C-alpha cells in the first residue's frame, strides 16, 4: 500500500513532525499488505553552521598479486579519517623551529672574549654599536686593542667561562708581597697557546681601593706571584698597615678560588699544555642555554664577588640597556629534545675572526 509523508507545520517547509498516512489504492484492494517504512519522528532545525566534509582518501594504485590478479586496496577506516582530520594550528605550532632568545647587556658589563692572538681574555663592554655587537676593551690592555665583536660569534662567552680568578700574594715594585687576585687566561687556538707560552707575566688586581676603577691593576712577573694559602700565616704576620688590612679583608671576602694554577711555560695553564679550550658551541651545548644566558645576565654580580668591590663602571651614568639577540636551536632534532627536557638548551653557531700576532 502506498504511503504519504505529511508535515504538521503550516508553512510546508518540513519544519514540523512528519507523519505517515496510508493512501488508498482502489485498484489494489486484494494486493498483499506491505508494512510502512520505519521513519522516526524528528524535529528539523535550521542551522547556519556549515558541515565540513571528511577528508578525502588519497588515491592509491592497485597492487598486483604474484598471480597477476589485481588487488583492490583496503578502504580507509573511520579511525584513519579521524586521525587525518586532526591537523590543526596547535600541531603546527609545536613543530620545532629555530628560536631567538633575548638577553640584556649594558655598557660596563664583563665578558670573556677570544682576542686576535687566540687567547681568552676578560673584556669590558665600552659601547653597543648594533643590537648584536659590542665594543670591548681587554682587561689589562690598552685602548689600541679595543675592537667590536659579535655576541653571536664563537669569540664571545659569558664572563669567566674560559677565564677564572685566583687568590694570591703578589709583589710589585717596592711593595711587600700583597694580597691580590690574578686572572688566568686560556688558549682558544694553537697560536693562542704559543702566545701564552711567551708571556711570563700575570695580570694582578691588588684590591687596594674600594672603587675598582681606582685600584692598582697591572702585569706582574710570574716569579713574583705566590699561592695564597701556602704562605698565608707567614706573610700575614710579616706585613701590617691599614692599606694591607683593607686589601686582605676584601681578598678574604672574594669568591675567587684559592687553588693556584700550575703554569707549564710562561702563563700557559698546565691543563692546556696539550689541549685547547672547548669551542663555544660545545661549551654552550654542555652548559645549556638557560645557564648560558644566566651567566651573561649576572656578570656584574659575579665580578664584584670575585674582586671584592662594588664597581663604578665605565660610562655607567650614560649606559643604555639594549636587548641582544642570541640565536639558538641548530636543528629540529635538538629542538625537539630540548623542549621535552630542558626548554632552553640548544647551541648557537657563528663565525670566528682573528689573526695571529705576537704580544
Order of alpha helices (4+ residues) and beta strands (2+ residues): beta-beta-beta-beta-alpha-alpha-beta-beta-beta-beta-beta-beta-beta-beta-beta-alpha-beta-beta-beta-alpha-alpha-beta-beta-alpha-alpha-alpha-beta-alpha
